[in-house]
């Protein structure tokens, strides 16, 4: 009996961790792994999502058509544009703001950090409505100011102009993401030992030299993390504003790969085409994530 009880105890100890993990594993399986497997399956089929219709196996035809689709190629270029354009908003500007606010006293520090974070908690629909009003061609504040300053002769329809549309989408997304990065960098700054700055000051290092030689190296893990977040998720962050403000126009100049996948599936009712595009970028972003992890291991400095 004692041996049987001991075996049950050992078995329970082995099973117990998996029972704690079970809810998370079930949710991941239902909401992530099952859709991922389904996407792999649909990428090689043609299906219009109409109930009762059959999925037709087409092999690599979806991929062949995808890479011969000019709209898809243009969306890749815009995806690169948004990814590169958001880096200053997600890393450079927030890092400077975090360092500046970190040197303030408690109340002012929290006040400014709260101000920076407010855009992050606003709903994309509300943000889009605000910016649409600001850039409205007839009664928008931006056009009114530009006309008063004689910088333009007539109002500009910014969201319908190929020269401005994607730049404004980038500006809106960057403005909204600054607060999140400021909070992340501010949290990382609190973990830096102040003795390093005191030692640097004794050696005569200026504030700029302290930032370059102390802050940046000790913040490198968080900088690399935010770099990875920005590269992998920048196109997702711009999706809502593209959908609400420009619908990818004019002439596809403001679209990106995520909006194209959405359009293929729900506008063109070609879920196989959309799944093929998703599969392509699954591997591309996976390779980027692995590369950034390898770079992070080499460049990140940990004070331990």
ChimeraX attribute file (.defattr): number of C-alpha atoms within 10 A of each C-alpha:
attribute: neighborCount
match mode: 1-to-1
recipient: residues
	/A:1	6
	/A:2	7
	/A:3	8
	/A:4	9
	/A:5	10
	/A:6	11
	/A:7	12
	/A:8	12
	/A:9	12
	/A:10	12
	/A:11	11
	/A:12	12
	/A:13	11
	/A:14	11
	/A:15	11
	/A:16	12
	/A:17	10
	/A:18	11
	/A:19	12
	/A:20	10
	/A:21	10
	/A:22	12
	/A:23	11
	/A:24	11
	/A:25	15
	/A:26	12
	/A:27	11
	/A:28	12
	/A:29	13
	/A:30	12
	/A:31	11
	/A:32	12
	/A:33	14
	/A:34	11
	/A:35	12
	/A:36	17
	/A:37	10
	/A:38	11
	/A:39	20
	/A:40	15
	/A:41	15
	/A:42	23
	/A:43	26
	/A:44	21
	/A:45	23
	/A:46	21
	/A:47	19
	/A:48	17
	/A:49	15
	/A:50	8
	/A:51	6
	/A:52	6
	/A:53	9
	/A:54	12
	/A:55	14
	/A:56	13
	/A:57	15
	/A:58	14
	/A:59	12
	/A:60	13
	/A:61	16
	/A:62	21
	/A:63	21
	/A:64	11
	/A:65	13
	/A:66	18
	/A:67	12
	/A:68	10
	/A:69	11
	/A:70	11
	/A:71	17
	/A:72	20
	/A:73	15
	/A:74	17
	/A:75	22
	/A:76	17
	/A:77	15
	/A:78	20
	/A:79	22
	/A:80	15
	/A:81	18
	/A:82	27
	/A:83	18
	/A:84	15
	/A:85	18
	/A:86	25
	/A:87	18
	/A:88	14
	/A:89	23
	/A:90	27
	/A:91	21
	/A:92	15
	/A:93	15
	/A:94	23
	/A:95	24
	/A:96	14
	/A:97	20
	/A:98	23
	/A:99	16
	/A:100	12
	/A:101	18
	/A:102	19
	/A:103	10
	/A:104	12
	/A:105	9
	/A:106	10
	/A:107	8
	/A:108	13
	/A:109	16
	/A:110	14
	/A:111	12
	/A:112	15
	/A:113	19
	/A:114	14
	/A:115	11
	/A:116	21
	/A:117	19
	/A:118	13
	/A:119	19
	/A:120	18
	/A:121	12
	/A:122	12
	/A:123	10
	/A:124	20
	/A:125	12
	/A:126	10
	/A:127	17
	/A:128	20
	/A:129	13
	/A:130	12
	/A:131	18
	/A:132	16
	/A:133	14
	/A:134	15
	/A:135	20
	/A:136	19
	/A:137	19
	/A:138	13
	/A:139	12
	/A:140	17
	/A:141	15
	/A:142	18
	/A:143	23
	/A:144	19
	/A:145	12
	/A:146	15
	/A:147	15
	/A:148	11
	/A:149	10
	/A:150	10
	/A:151	10
	/A:152	13
	/A:153	11
	/A:154	13
	/A:155	17
	/A:156	19
	/A:157	16
	/A:158	20
	/A:159	25
	/A:160	17
	/A:161	16
	/A:162	16
	/A:163	13
	/A:164	16
	/A:165	22
	/A:166	27
	/A:167	17
	/A:168	19
	/A:169	24
	/A:170	24
	/A:171	16
	/A:172	18
	/A:173	27
	/A:174	22
	/A:175	16
	/A:176	23
	/A:177	24
	/A:178	25
	/A:179	26
	/A:180	20
	/A:181	27
	/A:182	27
	/A:183	19
	/A:184	17
	/A:185	23
	/A:186	22
	/A:187	14
	/A:188	17
	/A:189	19
	/A:190	10
	/A:191	11
	/A:192	15
	/A:193	11
	/A:194	10
	/A:195	9
	/A:196	13
	/A:197	18
	/A:198	13
	/A:199	12
	/A:200	16
	/A:201	14
	/A:202	9
	/A:203	9
	/A:204	11
	/A:205	15
	/A:206	11
	/A:207	13
	/A:208	10
	/A:209	13
	/A:210	18
	/A:211	16
	/A:212	12
	/A:213	14
	/A:214	16
	/A:215	18
	/A:216	15
	/A:217	16
	/A:218	21
	/A:219	21
	/A:220	17
	/A:221	18
	/A:222	20
	/A:223	23
	/A:224	19
	/A:225	15
	/A:226	19
	/A:227	17
	/A:228	19
	/A:229	14
	/A:230	25
	/A:231	21
	/A:232	17
	/A:233	12
	/A:234	25
	/A:235	23
	/A:236	15
	/A:237	20
	/A:238	27
	/A:239	22
	/A:240	19
	/A:241	24
	/A:242	24
	/A:243	17
	/A:244	14
	/A:245	20
	/A:246	22
	/A:247	19
	/A:248	23
	/A:249	18
	/A:250	17
	/A:251	13
	/A:252	19
	/A:253	21
	/A:254	34
	/A:255	31
	/A:256	28
	/A:257	25
	/A:258	22
	/A:259	21
	/A:260	24
	/A:261	21
	/A:262	19
	/A:263	18
	/A:264	18
	/A:265	19
	/A:266	14
	/A:267	11
	/A:268	12
	/A:269	17
	/A:270	20
	/A:271	24
	/A:272	29
	/A:273	26
	/A:274	26
	/A:275	27
	/A:276	26
	/A:277	23
	/A:278	21
	/A:279	18
	/A:280	14
	/A:281	15
	/A:282	13
	/A:283	11
	/A:284	12
	/A:285	14
	/A:286	13
	/A:287	12
	/A:288	15
	/A:289	16
	/A:290	12
	/A:291	12
	/A:292	17
	/A:293	15
	/A:294	11
	/A:295	12
	/A:296	19
	/A:297	11
	/A:298	9
	/A:299	13
	/A:300	16
	/A:301	14
	/A:302	10
	/A:303	9
	/A:304	3
